[in-house]
Amino acid sequence: MNALEVGPIRTNERVSADMYRLVAELPRLAQTTRPGQFLHVRTARGWDPLLRRPFSPSRVDRENGLVEMVYRVVGRGTELMTHMRAGDEIDVLGPRGTTFTLDGKMLMVGGGVGIAPILFAAQQAAAETATVIIGGRSREELFWQDYFPDTIHDLLLTTDDGSVGHHGYAVDLVPALLASGEFDRVLCCGPTILMSKVAAAAYAAGVPCEVSFERRMGCGTGGCYACVCDRKDGTHAKVCQEGPVFDTIPVGVIVEASLGPDSAQ
């Protein structure tokens, strides 16, 4: 689906040094968007910048018609978004793309802004089916922990500097957890190197794994080829059409770690 919806912003607040949380009234998108999909957002009132930006919803409130997006300020488009205020209208196309599979006992792994679709998946998963690992550079980057629902089984934290949780990376915890034999599926989103290593660990353990890519996009509909990525088996995929969620098991680690930009935001 690629329908347009325009709705008022409820809040657009800073949650860390370079991260913002935007909540908007988008009743149709709140009903139709599923974990793993992305929304294509116009980041300015006019036509400059011309191209939309893709964002992964972090949560939805279907009852009240609200959609939440947590974004990092990394360029002109996202910087312009920080100036949007409550009451301003936001222009969104979507939802677009493939979805996570939410069944069985799941190990969910997220890093950086890639925690957003993991949070959404955890929100929508059945109670006690999701164990979540989230990683960041420091305690400040793990503001996300306050957003996860009480219905998940466990939330594990990792930081590069050791300021909270495990001193190291999110992937460090994955092999031992998978060795327990308790998990039916792995879901992951974050920097490409994280997804590559998590997919490799899942492949070694024989556990199905899905990864969600956040790539730079032009049209978001498959026409411009800006978001094409390479599979390990030599084939290619348009992230906006065939993704952003990919099943990694059929080809082992689906994408090499050297593909370039990790985030469209």
N, C-alpha and C positions, 0 to 999 in steps of 0.2 A: 504494500500500500504506500502511496506517495501523495496523500491528500494534504491540503493546506489547512492549518488551524491557527487562528490568531486569538490571543487571550491576554488578560491583564496579569502583570507581575504582582505577586503578593509580597515577596521579599527578595533582596539581592544583597547578601551580607558577606563580609570577609570572615573567613574561618581560620586562616593562617596567613603567613606573610604573603604568599602569592596564590592563595586559593579562595574561591568564592562559592557560596551556595545560593542558587537561584531557585525559587519556587514560583510557579505560574499556574493560573487557572486554565487548564486545557482539558475539558471533560472528555472529548473523544479520544485523545491520546492517552489519558489516564485509564480508559477502558480497554484500549486496543494494544498498547505497547507491552511487549514481553521481555523478560531478562535476556540480555545479549544484543538486542536491537539498538539502533541509533536513531537520533533525531537530527534533522538538517535545519540549522537555525540561522536566520538573518540577524547579523550582529550590529546592524546600524539601521536607523530609520530611513535613510535614503538608499542610494545604490553604490555607495563607496564605503567599504569594499563591496565589490559586485558579488563575489562568491559566498555562499553559505558556509558555515562551519559545522562539522558533525560532532555530536555529543552523545555520550552514553547516559541515559537516565540513571540516577542513583536510587530513587524510590518513586512510587506512585501512591496516591490516595484515591482509590477508585470511588469510594463513597462521596468524597467531596470534590472530585474532579481535579486533583492537583498533581502536578508533575514536578519532580525535583531534579536539578542538574548541578553537580559540583564540578567546577572547572578551574583549571590553572591558567594564569595569565602568562602567555608565552609569546604573544605577537599582537599586531594591531587589532585584529578582530576581537580577541578576548579582552584586550584593554578597553575597547569601546563598550563591551558588555558590562564592565564594572561601573559605567556611568548610568546604566538603566536603573530606574527607581520604581518603588511600589506605585502601581497605577499605570505605568507605561505599558504599552502593548508589545508582546513578543510574537514574532512571525515564524512558524515552525512547519516543516514538511515531515511527514512520517506516519507511522513508524516504518523504518527501512531495515532490511537484512534478516539474517537467520537468528535463531534463538538458542539459548542453552537448553539442554535436556535436564529436567529436574525430576529425577527418580532415584530410588534406592538411597544408600548412605553415601553422601557426597563430601569430598574434601575440596574446599574452595580456597584458592590462593590468589591474592591480589597485591599489587605493588604500585605505589604512587597514585596517579589519577586513575589507573586501571582498577583501583578498588571500587570505583563507582558501579560498574555492572555486577561485581561480586556482591556488593551490598544489596542491589536490587534482587539478585538471585536468592540471597539469603532471606530477604523479606518475603519472597513468594514461595519458598520451599516449605514443605510440610514440617511440622514441629519435630525437633530432635533429629532431623536428617542431615543437617549441615554442620561440619566442623570447618572453621574458617581460620586461615592464616593471613594476616596483613602485615606488610613491611614498609618501612620508611627510613629516611635518613636519621631522624631524631624523634623525640617524644612529640614535638610540635606537629609533625606531619601525621601523627596517628590520632588526630581529633576524630577520625572516623569511628573509633571504638565506641563512642557515645551514641552512634546512630544505629548500631546493629540491634535487631530485635531480640527479646529474651527467649524466643522460640528456638534459636539455634542451640546445638549441643555444646559447642565450645568455641571460644575466640582466643587465638594465640597471636601474640604480638612479637615482632622482631624489629630491631633498629640497628642501623649501621654503626652508630656510636655507643650502643649499649645503654642508652638513657632510660629505656623501658623494655621489658620483655627479654627475649633472646638476643644476645649480642652477635649480630651477623645478619644473614639474609633469609628471606621467607623460604627459599628453596631448601635451606639447610635442614628444615624440619620435615620435609616431604618424604624422603626415603624410609625413615623409621616408621612414620605413620602408615605408609603403604605396606610396609612389611608386616604390620599387624593383621592384615587380611580383612580389615573391617570395612573397607570402602569399595563401593561399586562403580564409582565414577570420580574423575577429577575435573574441576572447572578452574580456569586460570585466565587472568588478564593483568597486563602490566608491561614493563619494558620487554623488548624482544628477547634479550638474554635470559630473563626470568622465565618467560614462556617456553623458550627452547629447553632450558634445563628441567623445568617441571614436566614437560612433555616427555623428555628422555627418561626421567625417573618413573613416570607412569608406564611408559613402553616397557621398561625393564621389569616392572612389577606385573605386567599384563593387565593393567587397569585402563579402561577407556578414558580418554582425556579429550576435553574440548578447550580450545583457546579462543579468545576474542581479541581481534586486532583493532587498534585505533590508529587509522592511517590518514594522511593528508588526502583530501578529496576535492575534486572540482565540481562536477555536476551531481555526484551522488546517485546517478541512475545508470551507470555503466557505459556512458558514451565517450568519456574523455580519457579513460585509461590511466588517470593519475594515481589510482590506488592499487594498481596491479602488484601482486607479490609472487614470489617464486616458491613453488613447492620443492621439497627435497627430491622428489621423483622426476624433476625436470619440467613438469607442467607449470602452468601459470593460473592465477585466479584473480578475479576482480573482487576486492574486499567488499565493495558496496553492494554487489549482487550475490556472489557466492558465499560471502561472509556477512558480518564480521566474525561469526562463530564458525570455527572449523574443527572437524574431528581429526585428531592427529594419528590415531592408531593405524589406519590403512597404509600410511607411508612412513611410519615411525615419527621422527621429529619433522613436522610439516614445513617449517621455515627455518632457514639458517639464521644465526644470530647477527649476521652482518648486513641485514637488509636496509638499514638506514633509519629514518625517523620513526620513533615509537609512538608518537601521539599526534593526533590531528588538532589538538587544542593548543 
